[in-house]
Amino acid sequence: MVVFGTREVTSRRGTTAELDCVHAWTMRDGMAARIEDIFDTVVFHRLIES
């Protein structure tokens, strides 16, 4: 299962941004067995360094 979404991230200094993300879920026997959280790490690092 794949879920597209956004998340709001706030840096330690209080700067907030909305980042696009994708969650890729692996299901086994009807239960979540694994999740991969995919997002733009360059944008994320720029935010946390701001």
Phi and psi in degrees as a GROMACS rama.xvg file:
@    title "Ramachandran Plot"
@    xaxis  label "Phi"
@    yaxis  label "Psi"
@TYPE xy
-124.975  133.003  VAL-2
-122.667  126.56  VAL-3
-100.27  136.915  PHE-4
-162.992  -167.529  GLY-5
-133.327  158.952  THR-6
-139.359  147.208  ARG-7
-97.0405  124.623  GLU-8
-120.126  135.858  VAL-9
-120.688  129.938  THR-10
-76.1641  169.133  SER-11
-61.1799  -27.2372  ARG-12
-87.5542  -0.800205  ARG-13
98.5433  2.32304  GLY-14
-75.5486  129.633  THR-15
-117.783  140.913  THR-16
-144.167  154.657  ALA-17
-102.197  122.956  GLU-18
-112.783  139.443  LEU-19
-71.4824  147.927  ASP-20
-149.806  162.07  CYS-21
-132.692  133.262  VAL-22
-111.612  121.138  HIS-23
-107.007  113.108  ALA-24
-100.545  136.926  TRP-25
-104.323  124.207  THR-26
-108.005  139.254  MET-27
-135.382  126.763  ARG-28
53.3026  38.3914  ASP-29
77.408  8.614  GLY-30
-125.713  151.258  MET-31
-68.3533  124.902  ALA-32
-108.76  -24.2162  ALA-33
-160.667  146.649  ARG-34
-132.764  137.721  ILE-35
-115.257  124.716  GLU-36
-100.93  113.961  ASP-37
-114.676  128.419  ILE-38
-155.476  169.123  PHE-39
-77.1718  102.646  ASP-40
-69.8246  -27.2685  THR-41
-65.1867  -47.6776  VAL-42
-62.6977  -42.0635  VAL-43
-60.7809  -46.5611  PHE-44
-67.197  -36.8111  HIS-45
-60.6974  -40.0378  ARG-46
-65.6727  -49.5656  LEU-47
-70.5357  -19.8889  ILE-48
-86.771  -9.16936  GLU-49
